[in-house]
């Protein structure tokens, strides 16, 4: 299993990058150092010039991989959701009970990947970046064009996969995609609140009750609509 996971890769839409960052050692270093520098500076103050100093390359070398920092952030965000989908498939492939599969899906959305063996990106470091920065990847003027270009397919695919499990449990439930996307975003947002604006949440960084909260939220919503 570990060997399989190490060799699995997430296929992010190739129009998001100019050159696949995982195709070279420099590209991998650009991604690795981005995961360290973005949390330090915040996306607003993060630049390719600063990244090039950290990596030890020219600024133009980074532009050979990504057009701008927005595309880099979009790449990282969508890679994460694609990696969660792989985790969900691996964790539920032999489980027939849809309620058990849904419970695992919620746990993965809220806590992050269960399997974190990977030779491309450290998913734990990536999640820390996404908690603070992920909305900046798509709350932009270009979002409509990004959507038309299929940039959000990995995000959509994970949501649809979990929504289909909800419909197995309750085929009459009217809002499966809405419920799933709410959990996908709120799981990160609640972590952000607990870290930066604790007055907006009852769940704090060292608290393990986030999974329980979202489990109850989802299952009660499904059960209450017949």
N, C-alpha and C positions, 0 to 999 in steps of 0.2 A: 504493500500500500504506500509506504513512504517513497519508494522509487517512482511509483506511478504519479504521486502528487508533485514530486520535484520536477517531473518532466511535463506536467500539464501547464498549458499556457492559456491566457485569456485573449481572445481575438477582438481587440478594440477596433472599431471602424478605422480603416487605414487613411481615410481623408482627414482624420484629426491630427495626424502627424505627417511630417515630410519624409522622415526616415524612421523606420522601426527602432526605437531606443534599445530594444533587446537584441538587436542584430550586431552590436559591437560592445566592447568593454567601455568605451567612452559613453555610449548611450546609457548603459546600465549605471555608470557612475553619475551621470546627469540626473537620473531618476533617484538614485540613492541619496545624493546630496540635497536634492530638492526636498526630500522628506525630512531632512534635518533643518534646512534653512527656512522653509516656509513657516514652520511653527515659531522659529526664533524671531522672524521679522514681521510675520503677517503677510498675506498675499498683497496688500496694498503697497508695502514697502519692498517686497521681493522683486528683484530684477534679474534679467539674464546676465547683466554685467557683474552683479554681486555673486551670482551662481558660478560664473566662469572663474572668478577668483577662488572660490571654494573648491571647484573641480580641478583647477589648474590647467585650464585650456583657454582659448580665445572666445570672446563673446560670439563671434561669427560661427564658431563650431557648434554652439548650442542652437543657433538659428537654422542649422542644417537638419535638425531633428524636429523642432517645433517652431511654428510661425510666430507665436507669442505666448506669454505666460497663461493666458486664458485657455489656450489649446492644451498646454501642459496640465493645467488643473483639471480640465475636462477629461483628459486621458486618465489621470490618476483616479478621478471619481468613478468613471465608468469601469475601469479595471477592477475597482473594489467590488462593485455590484456584480460584475461577471464572476469574480472569485467566490462571492457568496453563493451564487447560483450553483457553481461547481460543488461547493461544500454541501448545499442542500441535496443535490442529486446523489452524492456519495453517501450521505448520512441516512437517506430515506429509501434507497433503491430496493431494499428487501423488506420494507415495512408496508403491510397492506392496510392497516387501520389509518384512515385519513385524519382522524383527530390526533393521533400520535405524530403523524407527519407534519401537521399544522403546528403542533406544539414545538417540534424541532425547528421548523421554519421561523417561528417567532423568536426562539432562543438565539438563532443565528443572526437575525436582523438586529436584535437588541444588544447582544454581547459580542457579536462579531464571529468570524469563522471558527469552527471547531477544529478543523485541520489547518494548521498554519505552516506546514512544510512547503517551502517554495523557493526556487532558485532565481526568481525574477524580482519580486518586491516583498518586503516584510509587511504583511497585512496588519500587524499590530501597530507599527509606526504609521502606516497609511491611515488607519482609522483615527488616530489622534489628529492627523491633519484634517481629515474630513469633518470631524466634530466641529472644528473652528471655521473651516473654509468651504465646505462642499457646496453650499447654496450659491456661492460666488461663481461656480462653474456654469450655472444655467440661469441665474437671475440676471440676465443681460439683455441688451437690445437685440442681440443676434440669435436669441433662443428659437424664434420661429424658423429661421433658416437652418439652424442646427438640427431642429426636429425634422424638417423636410429632408435633410440630408441623411437621416437615419442614425444620427450620432447617439441617440438615446435607446437604441435597440437592446443593449444589454440590461439597462435599467427596466425597460418595458418587459423584457422576457422574464426576468425574475419576478416582477409583479404579477404577470399573467400566470406564471407557474403556481404561485401561492394562491392566487385568486381561484384557480381551477380546483385546488384542494378544498377551499371553502365551499365551493359549489357541490363537491362530493358530499360534504357534511350536510349542507342545506341547499338543495337546488333552487329553492324559492328566494334565497337571500338576494336582495336587489342591488346591493352596492359592494360587491367583492373587491373590485379594483380600487374603489375609493378607500375602503377599509385598509387594504394592504398598503397603498401609498401613504396613508396617514401614519401607519406604524413605521414604514421605511424612513420617513422624514422625522417623525417625532422621536424615534429612538435616538437619533443623532442630536436633535434639538434639546431633548431632556438632559442629555449628557453635557451639552453646551451650557444650559441653564445652571445645572448643578455645579459647574466649574466657574462660571462667570457671573451669573445673576441668580444666586440661590434662593432669593425671595420669591421666584416664580415657580418653584418646584418643591415637592415634598420629598423628593428622592435626591440623595446627596452622593458625592463621588465614591465613598466607601460603602455605600448601601447596595446590597444585592437584590433589592426588591423590585428593580426595574422590570425584570422578566416577569415576575408575578403580576405586576400592574398590567402589562400589555397582554399577558395570557388571559386575564380576567376581562379586559376590555374587548378583546376579539371574540372570545367564546360566548360571552354574554350577548354581544351584538348579534351573533349568528343565531343563538338559541332563542332570542326574543322576537325574531322575525319568522313567522311560520305562514 
